[in-house]
Amino acid sequence: MSTAVEAIYIFNQNNDCILEHVYRSRPPASRTVLPLYQRHAQPRPSVFYLPDINPPTVLFSLLHANLLFLSTASTDVEPLFILEFLHRVVDILEEFVGAPLLANKIASSYDVVAQLLGEMCDAGSVCNTEPNALRDNVDIPGWMDKFLVGVGLPGNPPGSLSTGGLRHPLQLSSSTNGPAIPWRRANVRHTSNELYVDIVETLNVTLAPSGRPLAAIANGSIAFTSRISGVPDLLLTLSASGGKIGLEKAIELPVFHPCVRLARWKERPGELSFIPPDGKFVLAGYEVNLMPSIHDLKSWSDANLQLPASVEVLKSLGPNGADFEIRLTIHNTFPGSASASQIQRPAFASRSSGTSTPVFGGGSNAAPTLQDVVVTVPIPSAARSVIDLRASRGEAYFTASESVVEWRLSTKAAASSGTATLKCTIVGPVDDEDTDGLVNDFHSGSIYGAYDEQQDAYQASSREPIKTPKTRDKQDAQDQKKVQLNAPLMPSSASLSFSVKGWLASGIKVDGLMIDNRKSRGLGEGVKPYKGVKYLTVSRNGIETRC
């Protein structure tokens, strides 16, 4: 199976081709590819087959910031390889041209973009996608060159484009700087040496109407920021409850940056040995299965899943079944957090204090806080509106254009544990029977009948009709019919969004970040970089409760 890239096309929001770069073969032109792509109905897949082209072609697509990236392949290729290349192209363009990525930025920096595409892929073979290595091979015009070009004067001579790309590789291979490292620039120097670790976990949890979890997964990413001189050799140690076995069970499907030594991880799980790129990058990613064991499911509770908040939906309430209630349960305990265990790790420091256990918020031993709590309840499109929203905490409103009820709680409102409620009433579509009843009631008044001066209308209107068993049965039948009519208008699910700083749902922690002075080069005498770590757990409509 081939891994060759034939061409790449970039279209703006007006479907105009702003760049067409051919690597090999004779791929179809952009004016041919775009209509075939638009012929498919939305949502369009990332990969689809075009049999109408000679030869038949596979088209790969990526949408990013109102820009459409397309790539073609007329041979059997690995789809994920081409899609990953398109994502790398987007990341590199944002790194060099600037984020957000806009069409006018690409057009105005075409000389840089052409160099980048040529360095990243040579004759269809992907060869260099590391930003730090591309900086040494691609000549980026400075502010003086842009000024000279703007006033009509020549900037860098044409020969600088070819010689500039050869100058840095020779420096990388010199004996003074050690072997060339593709992901790290040569001769890195920083006045303040800093190392930061940011671990972010995103929750995806689905709960049954009974509250039992159907699926619970946390997708984690370890972001690393390295601002340190020379070529440091680092060792990052991770831990989880249960020791080495617990860490192996917790981290599933790990992916690593090319700088990580896989042999060290396989030999000692939890230890990441690497030479970092300069700047910010994603060191590793992983997946954690939060589902309780079969034994825990039999005696399941919210504590088994260790969620800081949960939501429950009660529907078809009231005499007509038009009311529903949302119950939000907030837990004030975060299992495994630094504040709960009170474990001191003097090797790290908070980014603000510099002396305490690293947590979000910058305070010493600061407890994790629940923030940005939003409950989203989708309403069926058949419902006209949702009225009488009564929230015990926070604010709630109904968006008719999106047919969604949103309930937002401030950080102060979510600070105290307990149960908060939101009660709503759904207004269904206008029924023909209801309209006829309103018309009949209006026409049966005394406006259309004879006025009787002897009739005591005011006293008669204050009397309540006597309810006989037959009347009560008729009223109950009407209420039951209304409950059945309002049942399809009730919400079928509710999703919960929040963020917790200073806590991870998986219980993974950073035990240490060490610098191997024997393997490191160019650090200088007595250099002790500043170290910091942050934890963040987020749920972007990730906790869904079905009802």
C-alpha positions as CSV (number, residue, x, y, z in Angstrom):
1,M,0.0,0.0,0.0
2,S,1.4,3.4,-1.1
3,T,1.9,6.4,1.1
4,A,2.3,9.0,-1.6
5,V,0.7,12.4,-1.7
6,E,-0.2,13.5,-5.3
7,A,-1.5,17.0,-4.8
8,I,-3.0,19.4,-2.3
9,Y,-5.6,22.1,-3.0
10,I,-6.7,24.9,-0.7
11,F,-10.1,26.7,-1.3
12,N,-11.4,29.8,0.5
13,Q,-15.0,30.3,1.8
14,N,-16.1,31.5,-1.7
15,N,-14.9,28.2,-3.2
16,D,-12.0,29.9,-5.0
17,C,-8.8,27.9,-5.3
18,I,-6.1,30.0,-3.6
19,L,-3.4,27.3,-3.8
20,E,-2.8,24.2,-5.9
21,H,0.5,22.3,-5.2
22,V,1.3,19.2,-7.3
23,Y,3.8,16.7,-6.0
24,R,3.7,13.8,-8.5
25,S,1.7,12.2,-11.3
26,R,-1.0,14.1,-13.1
27,P,-3.8,14.7,-10.6
28,P,-7.1,16.4,-11.7
29,A,-7.2,20.1,-11.7
30,S,-8.9,22.0,-8.9
31,R,-11.8,23.1,-11.2
32,T,-12.5,19.4,-11.7
33,V,-12.2,18.3,-8.1
34,L,-14.3,20.9,-6.4
35,P,-17.6,20.2,-8.3
36,L,-17.3,16.5,-7.6
37,Y,-16.7,17.3,-3.9
38,Q,-19.7,19.6,-3.7
39,R,-21.9,17.0,-5.4
40,H,-22.0,15.0,-2.2
41,A,-24.7,16.0,0.3
42,Q,-23.7,17.4,3.7
43,P,-22.3,16.3,6.0
44,R,-19.6,15.2,3.6
45,P,-17.2,12.5,4.6
46,S,-13.5,13.0,4.9
47,V,-12.8,10.3,2.3
48,F,-14.8,9.3,-0.7
49,Y,-14.3,7.6,-4.1
50,L,-14.6,9.5,-7.5
51,P,-15.1,6.9,-10.2
52,D,-16.0,9.5,-12.9
53,I,-12.3,10.6,-13.2
54,N,-9.8,8.9,-15.3
55,P,-8.1,7.3,-13.6
56,P,-10.5,6.8,-10.7
57,T,-9.4,8.8,-7.7
58,V,-9.9,8.9,-3.9
59,L,-10.5,12.4,-2.5
60,F,-9.5,13.4,1.0
61,S,-11.0,16.5,2.6
62,L,-10.4,18.6,5.7
63,L,-12.4,21.8,6.8
64,H,-10.6,24.3,9.0
65,A,-11.3,27.9,9.7
66,N,-13.6,28.4,6.6
67,L,-10.8,26.9,4.4
68,L,-11.2,23.6,2.5
69,F,-8.1,21.4,2.1
70,L,-8.3,18.6,-0.5
71,S,-5.9,15.9,-1.6
72,T,-6.1,13.2,-4.2
73,A,-4.7,9.7,-4.7
74,S,-5.1,7.6,-7.8
75,T,-3.4,4.6,-6.2
76,D,-4.1,2.5,-3.1
77,V,-3.0,4.5,-0.1
78,E,-3.4,4.5,3.6
79,P,-6.3,7.0,4.3
80,L,-5.2,7.9,7.8
81,F,-1.8,8.8,6.4
82,I,-3.1,11.4,4.0
83,L,-5.6,12.8,6.5
84,E,-2.8,13.1,9.1
85,F,-0.7,14.9,6.5
86,L,-3.5,17.4,5.9
87,H,-3.7,18.1,9.6
88,R,0.0,18.6,9.8
89,V,-0.2,21.1,6.9
90,V,-2.8,23.1,8.8
91,D,-0.7,23.0,12.0
92,I,2.5,24.1,10.1
93,L,0.7,26.9,8.3
94,E,-0.8,28.2,11.6
95,E,2.7,28.1,13.1
96,F,4.4,30.0,10.3
97,V,1.6,32.2,8.8
98,G,-0.3,32.8,12.0
99,A,-3.5,31.7,13.6
100,P,-6.3,31.9,12.8
101,L,-5.5,30.7,9.4
102,L,-7.1,33.0,6.8
103,A,-7.1,33.0,3.0
104,N,-5.5,36.4,2.7
105,K,-2.6,35.3,5.0
106,I,-1.8,32.4,2.7
107,A,-2.0,34.6,-0.4
108,S,0.2,37.2,1.1
109,S,2.8,34.7,2.3
110,Y,2.8,32.4,-0.8
111,D,6.7,32.3,-0.9
112,V,6.8,30.9,2.6
113,V,3.9,28.5,2.0
114,A,5.5,27.2,-1.1
115,Q,8.7,26.5,0.7
116,L,6.9,24.8,3.5
117,L,4.9,22.5,1.2
118,G,8.1,21.6,-0.7
119,E,10.0,20.8,2.5
120,M,7.2,18.8,4.1
121,C,6.7,16.5,1.1
122,D,9.2,15.7,-1.7
123,A,7.8,14.0,-4.9
124,G,4.9,12.7,-2.9
125,S,6.9,11.3,0.0
126,V,6.3,13.0,3.4
127,C,9.8,13.8,4.8
128,N,9.7,16.7,7.3
129,T,6.7,17.9,9.3
130,E,8.5,19.2,12.5
131,P,8.2,23.0,13.0
132,N,11.6,23.4,14.5
133,A,13.3,21.6,11.7
134,L,11.3,23.6,9.1
135,R,12.5,26.8,10.7
136,D,16.1,25.9,9.9
137,N,15.2,25.0,6.2
138,V,12.7,27.7,5.3
139,D,13.7,31.3,4.9
140,I,11.1,33.6,6.5
141,P,11.4,37.3,5.4
142,G,11.8,39.7,8.3
143,W,10.2,43.0,8.9
144,M,12.9,44.8,6.9
145,D,12.4,42.6,3.8
146,K,8.6,43.2,4.0
147,F,9.2,47.0,4.3
148,L,11.5,47.0,1.3
149,V,9.1,45.0,-0.8
150,G,6.2,47.3,0.3
151,V,8.0,50.4,-1.0
152,G,9.0,48.7,-4.2
153,L,12.6,47.8,-3.4
154,P,14.1,44.3,-3.7
155,G,14.5,42.4,-0.4
156,N,16.7,39.3,0.0
157,P,18.6,38.4,-3.1
158,P,17.2,35.3,-4.9
159,G,20.3,33.3,-4.0
160,S,19.5,33.6,-0.3
161,L,16.5,31.3,-0.7
162,S,18.7,28.5,-1.8
163,T,21.7,29.1,0.4
164,G,19.7,29.8,3.5
165,G,18.2,26.4,3.5
166,L,21.7,24.8,3.3
167,R,23.3,26.9,6.0
168,H,21.5,25.5,9.0
169,P,21.7,21.8,8.2
170,L,25.5,22.2,8.0
171,Q,25.4,23.7,11.5
172,L,23.1,21.0,12.8
173,S,25.6,18.3,11.7
174,S,28.6,20.0,13.2
175,S,30.4,18.2,16.1
176,T,30.0,21.1,18.5
177,N,26.2,20.9,18.6
178,G,25.9,17.1,18.6
179,P,23.7,15.0,16.3
180,A,20.9,16.7,14.4
181,I,17.5,16.4,16.2
182,P,14.6,16.9,13.7
183,W,12.2,18.3,16.3
184,R,14.6,20.7,18.0
185,R,16.3,23.8,16.7
186,A,20.0,24.2,16.9
187,N,21.6,26.6,19.4
188,V,18.5,27.3,21.5
189,R,19.1,29.9,24.1
190,H,16.7,31.3,26.8
191,T,17.3,33.9,29.5
192,S,14.7,32.2,31.8
193,N,14.6,28.4,31.7
194,E,11.1,27.0,32.3
195,L,9.4,23.6,32.0
196,Y,5.6,23.3,32.2
197,V,3.3,20.2,32.1
198,D,-0.4,20.6,31.4
199,I,-2.6,17.5,31.6
200,V,-6.1,17.9,30.2
201,E,-8.8,15.2,30.3
202,T,-12.1,15.4,28.3
203,L,-15.0,13.3,29.7
204,N,-17.4,11.4,27.5
205,V,-20.0,9.7,29.7
206,T,-23.4,8.2,28.8
207,L,-25.8,7.3,31.6
208,A,-29.0,5.3,31.4
209,P,-32.3,6.6,32.7
210,S,-31.7,4.6,35.9
211,G,-28.3,6.4,36.4
212,R,-26.2,3.4,35.6
213,P,-23.2,4.2,33.3
214,L,-23.4,2.8,29.7
215,A,-20.0,4.3,28.7
216,A,-17.4,6.4,30.5
217,I,-14.2,7.4,28.8
218,A,-11.7,10.1,29.5
219,N,-9.5,11.3,26.6
220,G,-6.3,12.8,28.0
221,S,-3.5,14.8,26.5
222,I,-0.2,15.9,28.0
223,A,0.9,19.3,26.7
224,F,4.5,20.3,27.4
225,T,6.1,23.7,27.2
226,S,9.9,23.7,27.1
227,R,11.8,27.0,27.3
228,I,15.3,25.8,28.2
229,S,18.7,26.4,26.6
230,G,20.8,23.7,25.0
231,V,19.7,20.1,24.4
232,P,18.1,18.9,27.7
233,D,17.3,15.2,28.3
234,L,14.2,15.0,30.5
235,L,12.5,12.2,32.4
236,L,8.8,12.7,33.3
237,T,7.3,10.2,35.8
238,L,3.5,9.6,36.0
239,S,1.6,7.6,38.6
240,A,-1.9,6.5,39.4
241,S,-3.8,4.7,42.2
242,G,-2.7,1.1,42.3
243,G,0.9,1.7,41.4
244,K,2.4,0.3,38.3
245,I,-0.4,-2.1,37.6
246,G,-3.0,0.6,38.2
247,L,-1.2,2.9,35.7
248,E,-1.1,0.2,33.0
249,K,-4.8,-0.4,33.5
250,A,-5.6,3.3,33.5
251,I,-3.8,4.4,30.4
252,E,-5.1,2.7,27.3
253,L,-4.2,3.3,23.7
254,P,-1.3,5.8,24.4
255,V,0.2,7.9,21.6
256,F,3.5,9.7,21.9
257,H,5.4,12.5,20.2
258,P,8.4,11.2,18.1
259,C,10.8,12.5,20.8
260,V,9.6,10.0,23.4
261,R,11.8,6.9,23.8
262,L,9.3,4.0,23.5
263,A,11.7,1.4,24.8
264,R,11.9,3.2,28.2
265,W,8.1,3.3,28.4
266,K,7.7,-0.4,27.6
267,E,10.3,-1.3,30.1
268,R,9.0,1.0,32.8
269,P,5.4,2.2,32.2
270,G,4.9,5.7,33.5
271,E,8.3,7.0,32.7
272,L,8.6,9.3,29.6
273,S,12.2,9.9,28.6
274,F,12.7,12.5,25.8
275,I,14.5,15.4,24.4
276,P,11.8,18.1,24.0
277,P,11.2,20.4,21.1
278,D,11.6,24.1,21.8
279,G,8.3,25.7,22.7
280,K,4.8,24.2,23.2
281,F,3.9,20.7,21.9
282,V,1.7,17.7,22.7
283,L,3.9,15.1,24.4
284,A,1.4,12.3,24.7
285,G,-2.2,11.3,24.5
286,Y,-4.1,8.5,26.1
287,E,-7.5,7.1,26.8
288,V,-8.9,6.0,30.2
289,N,-11.9,3.7,30.7
290,L,-13.8,5.0,33.7
291,M,-16.4,2.3,33.8
292,P,-16.6,0.6,37.2
293,S,-16.1,-3.1,37.5
294,I,-18.9,-5.6,37.3
295,H,-18.9,-5.8,41.1
296,D,-19.1,-2.1,41.4
297,L,-22.0,-1.9,38.9
298,K,-24.1,-4.1,41.2
299,S,-23.9,-1.5,44.0
300,W,-23.5,1.5,41.7
301,S,-23.5,5.1,42.9
302,D,-22.1,8.4,41.8
303,A,-19.1,7.8,43.9
304,N,-18.0,4.8,41.8
305,L,-17.8,6.9,38.7
306,Q,-16.2,9.8,40.6
307,L,-18.1,12.5,38.7
308,P,-18.1,16.0,40.3
309,A,-21.7,16.5,39.1
310,S,-24.6,14.5,37.6
311,V,-27.9,15.4,36.1
312,E,-31.4,13.7,36.2
313,V,-34.5,14.4,34.1
314,L,-38.1,13.9,35.4
315,K,-40.7,14.4,32.7
316,S,-44.4,14.3,32.2
317,L,-45.2,16.1,35.5
318,G,-48.2,18.1,36.4
319,P,-51.9,17.3,35.8
320,N,-51.5,17.7,32.0
321,G,-48.0,16.1,31.7
322,A,-46.6,19.4,30.3
323,D,-44.0,20.0,33.1
324,F,-40.5,18.5,33.5
325,E,-37.8,18.9,36.1
326,I,-34.0,18.8,35.8
327,R,-32.1,17.8,39.0
328,L,-28.4,18.7,39.1
329,T,-26.5,17.0,41.9
330,I,-23.2,18.7,42.8
331,H,-20.5,16.8,44.7
332,N,-18.0,18.8,46.7
333,T,-15.4,16.0,46.9
334,F,-12.8,15.2,44.3
335,P,-11.3,11.8,44.9
336,G,-7.5,11.7,44.4
337,S,-7.1,15.5,44.3
338,A,-4.1,17.1,45.9
339,S,-6.3,18.9,48.5
340,A,-8.0,15.6,49.4
341,S,-4.8,13.6,49.9
342,Q,-2.7,16.5,51.1
343,I,0.4,15.1,49.4
344,Q,3.3,17.5,49.1
345,R,5.6,17.2,46.0
346,P,8.4,19.6,46.5
347,A,9.9,18.9,43.1
348,F,7.2,21.0,41.5
349,A,5.8,24.4,42.1
350,S,2.6,26.3,41.3
351,R,3.1,28.8,38.6
352,S,2.3,31.7,40.9
353,S,3.6,30.6,44.3
354,G,6.6,28.6,43.3
355,T,6.7,26.6,46.6
356,S,3.6,24.4,46.9
357,T,1.9,21.5,45.2
358,P,1.1,22.4,41.6
359,V,-2.6,23.0,41.2
360,F,-4.8,25.3,39.1
361,G,-5.6,28.7,40.5
362,G,-2.1,29.5,41.8
363,G,-2.8,29.2,45.5
364,S,-1.1,26.9,47.9
365,N,-3.0,23.6,48.3
366,A,-5.9,25.2,46.6
367,A,-8.9,22.9,46.4
368,P,-10.3,21.9,43.0
369,T,-13.2,24.1,41.9
370,L,-16.1,23.3,39.7
371,Q,-16.6,26.0,37.1
372,D,-18.5,26.7,33.9
373,V,-21.4,24.5,34.8
374,V,-24.0,24.4,31.9
375,V,-26.9,21.9,31.6
376,T,-28.2,21.6,28.0
377,V,-31.6,20.1,27.4
378,P,-32.6,19.6,23.7
379,I,-36.4,20.1,23.1
380,P,-38.3,18.3,20.3
381,S,-39.0,20.6,17.4
382,A,-42.7,20.0,17.6
383,A,-42.9,22.0,20.9
384,R,-43.7,25.7,20.4
385,S,-41.9,27.0,23.4
386,V,-40.8,26.4,27.0
387,I,-42.2,28.8,29.6
388,D,-42.1,29.3,33.3
389,L,-38.4,28.4,33.8
390,R,-37.8,28.3,37.6
391,A,-34.2,27.5,38.7
392,S,-33.2,27.2,42.3
393,R,-29.7,28.2,41.4
394,G,-28.2,30.1,38.4
395,E,-30.1,31.3,35.3
396,A,-32.0,29.4,32.7
397,Y,-33.4,30.4,29.3
398,F,-34.9,28.8,26.2
399,T,-33.5,29.4,22.7
400,A,-36.2,29.0,20.2
401,S,-34.0,29.0,17.1
402,E,-32.0,26.0,18.4
403,S,-34.8,24.5,20.4
404,V,-32.6,24.1,23.5
405,V,-32.9,24.9,27.2
406,E,-29.7,26.1,28.8
407,W,-29.2,26.3,32.5
408,R,-26.0,28.1,33.6
409,L,-24.5,28.2,37.1
410,S,-21.8,30.6,38.2
411,T,-18.7,29.4,40.0
412,K,-20.2,30.7,43.3
413,A,-23.5,28.9,42.7
414,A,-21.7,25.6,42.0
415,A,-19.3,25.9,44.9
416,S,-21.7,24.4,47.5
417,S,-22.7,20.8,47.2
418,G,-26.3,19.6,47.1
419,T,-29.1,19.3,44.5
420,A,-30.3,22.2,42.4
421,T,-33.5,22.0,40.4
422,L,-34.9,23.6,37.3
423,K,-38.7,23.3,36.5
424,C,-40.1,24.1,33.1
425,T,-43.4,23.9,31.2
426,I,-43.6,22.9,27.6
427,V,-46.1,24.6,25.3
428,G,-47.2,22.2,22.5
429,P,-48.6,22.9,19.1
430,V,-52.1,24.4,18.7
431,D,-54.7,21.6,18.6
432,D,-57.8,21.9,16.5
433,E,-60.0,20.8,19.4
434,D,-58.5,23.5,21.6
435,T,-59.2,26.1,18.9
436,D,-62.8,25.0,18.5
437,G,-63.2,25.1,22.2
438,L,-62.0,28.7,22.4
439,V,-64.3,29.7,19.5
440,N,-67.4,28.0,21.0
441,D,-66.7,29.6,24.4
442,F,-66.4,33.0,22.8
443,H,-69.6,32.7,20.8
444,S,-71.7,31.2,23.6
445,G,-71.5,34.5,25.6
446,S,-74.4,37.0,26.0
447,I,-73.1,39.1,23.1
448,Y,-74.9,36.8,20.7
449,G,-77.8,35.9,23.1
450,A,-80.7,37.9,24.7
451,Y,-79.7,40.0,27.7
452,D,-81.7,39.1,30.8
453,E,-81.9,41.9,33.4
454,Q,-83.4,39.5,35.9
455,Q,-80.4,37.1,35.7
456,D,-77.9,37.4,38.5
457,A,-74.9,36.9,36.3
458,Y,-72.2,38.0,38.8
459,Q,-73.4,35.8,41.6
460,A,-73.8,32.8,39.2
461,S,-70.2,33.3,37.9
462,S,-68.7,33.0,41.4
463,R,-70.3,29.6,42.0
464,E,-68.1,26.5,41.2
465,P,-69.8,23.7,39.3
466,I,-70.6,20.7,41.3
467,K,-68.3,17.8,40.3
468,T,-70.1,14.6,40.0
469,P,-68.4,11.2,39.5
470,K,-69.2,11.3,35.8
471,T,-67.7,14.8,35.6
472,R,-64.5,13.7,37.4
473,D,-64.1,10.7,35.1
474,K,-64.5,12.9,32.1
475,Q,-61.9,15.3,33.4
476,D,-59.5,12.5,34.2
477,A,-59.9,11.1,30.7
478,Q,-59.2,14.6,29.3
479,D,-56.1,15.0,31.5
480,Q,-54.8,11.5,30.5
481,K,-55.3,12.4,26.9
482,K,-53.3,15.6,27.3
483,V,-50.5,13.6,29.1
484,Q,-50.3,11.3,26.1
485,L,-50.3,14.2,23.7
486,N,-47.5,16.0,25.6
487,A,-45.3,12.9,26.1
488,P,-43.6,13.2,22.6
489,L,-42.8,16.8,23.5
490,M,-40.8,15.9,26.6
491,P,-36.9,16.0,26.4
492,S,-35.2,12.6,25.8
493,S,-31.8,13.6,27.2
494,A,-29.8,16.2,29.0
495,S,-26.1,16.9,28.8
496,L,-23.8,18.5,31.3
497,S,-20.7,20.7,30.7
498,F,-18.2,21.8,33.3
499,S,-14.5,22.3,34.0
500,V,-12.5,21.4,37.1
501,K,-9.1,22.9,37.7
502,G,-6.6,20.9,39.8
503,W,-8.2,17.5,39.4
504,L,-8.2,14.6,36.9
505,A,-11.0,12.0,36.6
506,S,-8.5,9.2,35.9
507,G,-6.4,9.9,39.0
508,I,-3.2,10.2,37.0
509,K,-0.6,12.5,38.6
510,V,2.9,13.8,37.8
511,D,5.4,12.5,40.3
512,G,8.5,14.2,39.0
513,L,10.3,15.9,36.2
514,M,14.1,15.4,36.2
515,I,16.9,16.6,34.0
516,D,19.6,14.1,33.2
517,N,22.7,16.3,33.4
518,R,25.0,13.5,32.0
519,K,23.0,13.3,28.7
520,S,22.1,16.9,28.4
521,R,24.3,19.4,26.5
522,G,24.6,23.1,26.6
523,L,22.6,23.8,29.8
524,G,25.3,25.7,31.6
525,E,26.7,25.4,35.0
526,G,24.2,25.3,37.9
527,V,21.1,25.9,35.7
528,K,17.9,24.9,37.6
529,P,14.8,25.5,35.5
530,Y,11.5,26.5,36.9
531,K,9.0,23.7,36.8
532,G,5.2,23.7,37.0
533,V,2.3,21.4,36.4
534,K,-1.4,21.9,35.9
535,Y,-4.4,19.6,35.8
536,L,-7.7,20.2,34.1
537,T,-10.8,18.1,33.5
538,V,-13.4,19.3,31.1
539,S,-16.8,18.1,29.8
540,R,-18.1,19.8,26.7
541,N,-21.6,18.3,26.7
542,G,-19.8,15.1,27.5
543,I,-22.0,13.8,30.3
544,E,-25.3,12.8,28.7
545,T,-28.2,11.4,30.7
546,R,-30.9,9.6,28.8
547,C,-34.5,9.6,29.9
